[in-house]
Amino acid sequence: MRLLILFIGICVAFASPSDATTQASSGETATNVRASENLNGRIVYRVQICALRKPVNVARILTRRTKVPGPFYINHSGKFNRYSVGRFFTFEDAMRYRAYLIDKGVDKFIFVVAFYQGEQLTAGPDITPSSFSNR
């Protein structure tokens, strides 16, 4: 239990816009997908479940430790690998999924993040593309 709390408890909120995102399907080794591949410039919301210094490339390890089925999105930023799940186009849908995960026993400190053209921010209900920096 302590390992799970430590695993989830080191989540952090921000990532840089140049970060690569990887999607790892259950039982597979991760393959590269860019966060900037959001559909037609739309904001995509995900639920961040943890951040780790050492990468975990096998999704079943994350599933076993976090109780989340995946697929997982891995955002590499600085010294951390941030793991998130889901792909939602509204903040409300992402928050409902967050509540569902918490009801299923996932740590209550998980949170919603928003991606727009590769940049990640902690999400809110009124976030817009203009909330992201123009780089």
Stockholm file with secondary structure:
# STOCKHOLM 1.0

chainA/1-135         MRLLILFIGICVAFASPSDATTQASSGETATNVRASENLNGRIVYRVQICALRKPVNVARILTRRTKVPGPFYINHSGKFNRYSVGRFFTFEDAMRYRAYLIDKGVDKFIFVVAFYQGEQLTAGPDITPSSFSNR
#=GR chainA/1-135 SS CHHHHHHHHTCCCCBCTTCCEEEECTTSBCEEECTTCCGGGCCEEEEEEEEESSCCCBHHHHHHHHCCCCCEEEEEETTEEEEEEEEESSHHHHHHHHHHHHHTTCCTTCEEEEEETTEEEECCTTCCGGGSCCC
#=GC SS_cons         CHHHHHHHHTCCCCBCTTCCEEEECTTSBCEEECTTCCGGGCCEEEEEEEEESSCCCBHHHHHHHHCCCCCEEEEEETTEEEEEEEEESSHHHHHHHHHHHHHTTCCTTCEEEEEETTEEEECCTTCCGGGSCCC
//
